[in-house]
């Protein structure tokens, strides 16, 4: 499992997550940043620095955020 970025990012885009990601697995896709689950090493560095709390571990997603995650993950298929 990997960390994911939900819709709350689309309003902020502070990009602090890009600076701290050791795996370089985060990219801008359309209106928000997304995490490539194939490259994510589950370190959690991105989650800690997100100013809008838009980053969650995939196992901790709320039902209403799963749609956002599924759309974002399509950028890597």
N, C-alpha and C positions, 0 to 999 in steps of 0.2 A: 504494500500500500504506500501511497505517496501523499504529500501535502497538496492541497488544491486552493485555488483563489476563487472566491465567489463574487457576485455582482457588485458588492460594496466597493470593490476596487475601481469600477468604471467611473465613479465620481471623483476619486482621489488621484490615483496614479502617481503617488509620491516616489515610487521606484526605489525605495530603500532596500527592498528585497533583492533587487539586482546586485546591489553593492555587496551584500553579505553572502550570497549563494556560492558555496565552494564548488558546486557541480555545474554551474552555468546552465541551469535547466529552465530558467524563466525567460519568457519573451513576450513582447507586446503583440497581441492578436486582436485585430479590430478595435474594440473599445476598452479592453482591459488586459492586464497581464495574465498569463497562464503558465502553469508548471507542466513540463513534460514528465509524465509519470515514469517513463522508461529511463530517465536520467536522474530523477530525484533520489537522493541518498537518505532521506528521512532525518536530516539533522535538526530541523526545526528552526534554523537561524532566521529564515524569512518570517516565520510566524511571530517571533518576538519583536521584530522591528516594524511591523505593519501598523501604521497610525490609525487605521480604520477597522482593525480586526477582521480583515477580509480573507485571512489565510487560516485554514483548518487542516487537521489531518483527515484524510478521506473517511476514516472510521467514525469521525465525530461530526460529520455533516448532518445538519437538520434536514428534514424532509423537504422543506421549501427551498433549500439551497442545492439539492441534488440536480435539479434541472439546469441550473447555471453551470455546475461542474460537468455535466454530460455534454453540454454545448462546447465548453472550453476544451474538453479532451479530444473532440473531433478535429481540432487543429493539428493533431499529431498522428492522425491515421491516414 
